[in-house]
């Protein structure tokens, strides 16, 4: 049988770069059904492993002194001294612990994640002992995906919340801290989310760290699901996920442009104390194509494709019409390298920020680590 739809797309630049690219369709790319989307251009934040294109067989992008290979670019490198920070937080995926090295200047490891499953349970707690030899703090990240599931967890009347809190408190005994990363809180559960945080903090050992990951904001919103000012008193650290300014469904652009990052940090510093503010940076990139053909089509759309591309040959497979053609597609990609990461770090450092976080370890240009210094 002949192929039903054979489409070759020229995405040569993406694979040649040898970086990990976040693709469309993942749960972190889902646009929240709330007016806050247009005001912030940030709805989704951390691309999960399912949404990231791993290039396992490609070596890291060459350093400036390495011989240039076909398809590789000679990346620019920063000048000057490394950037100093008091705290550096790095996310590590469960089952990808090998991507972390004790040589990395990381003070706080965020172990991702203990996820609430469809039954309203956390049935897997990663083992922090896998990071033997690491001298810093290890935080368990607790996640809950999906608006309906998040509502079920946060609304006390369902009886799930108490069970989840008990599990989190018990798990905190193995860790230096707990981080809550609930990115799909329904608007009506905003208060429930804050009391949820408060309940966990009250029941955890006071010596344990308690943090929360929040979507980026550039100004105070009315009826915000995540009101910074009300959440700050409940936690020890607030990780601002300052990425996904542009996402799979938006126009092409940096996932964290410098101008936008500056607006985010300027606002955050008006509502979050310096000691609690941790600015998040992306290690990942993203690509867009000008048109996608890998989807379901109605009859009129198929005819448009045939006419616009001059396709005249339509055959039948046991009575069902089909065609095969090659259609060029324009691909635009934005990614992060040492130069862009150091530039963003200097932006934050220059504004007095001394705590940063990275999503996620394993996606980075490894030359970057030599440009970080702990103070």
Secondary structure, DSSP 8 states (H G I E B T S, - for coil): ---S-------HHHHHHT--EE-TT-GGG---SSTHHHHHS-S-----GGGEE--TTS-----TTS---TT--------S--EEESEEEEEEETT-GGG--TTS--SEEEEEEEE--TTS-------GGGSTT--SEEEEEEE--SHHHHHHHH-GGGSHHHHHHHHHHHHGGGSSEEEEE-----GGGHHHHHHHHHHHHHHS-TTSEEEEEEE--SS--TT-TT-HHHHHTT-SEEEEE---SS-TTS-S--TT-HHHHHHHHHHHHHHS-TTTEEEEEE--EEEEES---SS---HHHHHHHHHHTT----EEETTEEE--------EEEE---HHHHHHHHHHHHHTT--EEEEE-TTSS-GGGGGGEEE-
